[in-house]
Amino acid sequence: MTNPTHAVRGGLLAALALLTVGASAPARPAAVQGDWLYVSLTRGDARSSDTRGTLLLCDPPQGHGRATEACAELRQTDGDITRIPHRNAICTEIYAPVRATAEGQWNGRTIAYEQTFANACVMAARTGSVFALSD
């Protein structure tokens, strides 16, 4: 005879595993024309599940509250996030890690970017408006 506690626990673990796999896969656009990036932010350490993201479209700019600015910054650097000019900012030295990722297409090239910053202020100073997702 099967122990009902073990059966319920096993079912819950299986359901949790399925939800985790489904939640970690970002939505990918099927057929998007023009320049686009799927941008996402994960706050906290590697075990965190505080991840959110959005599709940034640049033809015309849309996707988050500062899409126009983000697309303009990306156009100036030909889609290279690492070349966005750093802003002068006074950031605290509080460690609150933020992992920023971007995947997509720019001028027909595949873009893949991932960087972990000490905190959101440092990230904004180095990446401009690209990861300025609304709260």
C-alpha positions in Angstrom: 0.0 0.0 0.0 1.3 3.5 -0.9 1.7 6.0 1.8 -0.7 8.9 1.0 1.7 11.5 2.4 4.5 10.3 0.0 2.1 10.3 -2.9 0.9 13.9 -2.3 4.5 15.1 -1.7 5.6 13.4 -5.0 2.7 15.0 -6.9 3.5 18.5 -5.5 7.2 18.1 -6.3 6.3 17.1 -9.9 3.9 20.1 -10.3 6.5 22.5 -8.9 9.2 21.1 -11.3 6.8 21.7 -14.3 6.0 25.2 -13.1 9.6 26.1 -12.6 10.6 24.9 -16.1 7.7 26.8 -17.6 8.4 30.0 -15.7 12.1 30.1 -16.6 11.6 30.0 -20.3 11.0 33.6 -21.6 8.5 34.2 -24.3 10.2 34.3 -27.6 8.7 36.2 -30.6 7.7 33.9 -33.4 8.3 36.4 -36.3 9.2 39.9 -35.4 10.3 42.3 -38.0 13.1 44.9 -37.4 15.3 45.3 -34.4 14.2 43.7 -31.1 15.5 42.4 -27.8 13.9 40.3 -25.1 15.3 42.0 -22.0 15.0 40.6 -18.5 16.1 41.4 -15.0 16.7 39.0 -12.1 17.1 40.6 -8.7 18.9 38.9 -5.9 21.4 36.0 -5.9 21.5 33.0 -8.3 18.7 31.2 -6.4 16.3 34.1 -6.8 13.1 33.7 -8.7 12.4 37.5 -8.9 12.7 37.7 -12.7 10.8 39.9 -15.1 11.2 40.8 -18.7 9.6 42.3 -21.8 10.0 42.4 -25.5 11.7 45.6 -26.6 10.7 46.4 -30.2 12.4 49.3 -32.0 10.6 49.6 -35.3 8.6 51.5 -33.9 9.8 51.7 -30.3 7.6 49.9 -27.8 7.8 47.3 -25.1 8.4 49.2 -21.9 8.1 52.7 -20.5 11.4 54.0 -21.9 11.4 52.1 -25.2 12.0 55.3 -27.3 15.2 56.2 -25.2 16.4 52.5 -25.1 16.0 52.1 -28.9 17.9 55.5 -29.5 20.8 54.3 -27.3 20.9 51.0 -29.1 20.9 52.7 -32.5 23.9 54.8 -31.5 25.9 51.7 -30.6 24.6 49.4 -33.4 22.8 47.2 -30.8 25.9 46.8 -28.6 24.8 47.3 -25.0 28.4 47.3 -23.8 29.1 50.4 -25.9 26.3 52.5 -24.4 28.0 55.6 -22.8 28.2 55.3 -19.1 26.2 57.9 -17.2 27.6 59.8 -14.3 25.8 58.5 -11.3 26.4 58.5 -7.6 25.4 54.9 -6.5 25.5 53.5 -3.0 27.8 50.7 -2.2 25.0 48.5 -1.1 25.2 45.0 -2.6 21.9 44.1 -4.1 22.8 42.1 -7.3 20.8 42.5 -10.5 21.4 40.2 -13.5 20.5 41.8 -16.8 20.0 39.6 -19.9 19.1 40.5 -23.5 18.6 38.3 -26.5 17.4 39.2 -29.9 18.2 40.6 -33.3 19.8 43.9 -34.4 20.5 44.8 -38.0 20.2 41.1 -38.8 22.7 40.0 -36.1 22.0 37.9 -33.1 22.4 39.7 -29.8 23.2 37.9 -26.6 24.0 39.9 -23.5 24.3 38.9 -19.8 25.8 40.9 -17.0 25.4 40.9 -13.2 25.7 44.3 -11.6 26.2 45.2 -7.9 22.9 47.0 -7.8 20.3 48.6 -10.0 21.9 52.0 -9.9 25.2 50.7 -11.3 23.2 48.8 -14.0 21.3 51.9 -15.0 24.5 53.9 -15.2 26.1 51.4 -17.5 23.2 50.3 -19.7 21.1 53.4 -20.0 17.4 52.8 -20.6 17.6 49.3 -22.1 16.7 47.6 -18.8 14.5 50.3 -17.4 11.5 48.0 -16.9 8.6 49.5 -15.1 7.9 48.2 -11.6 
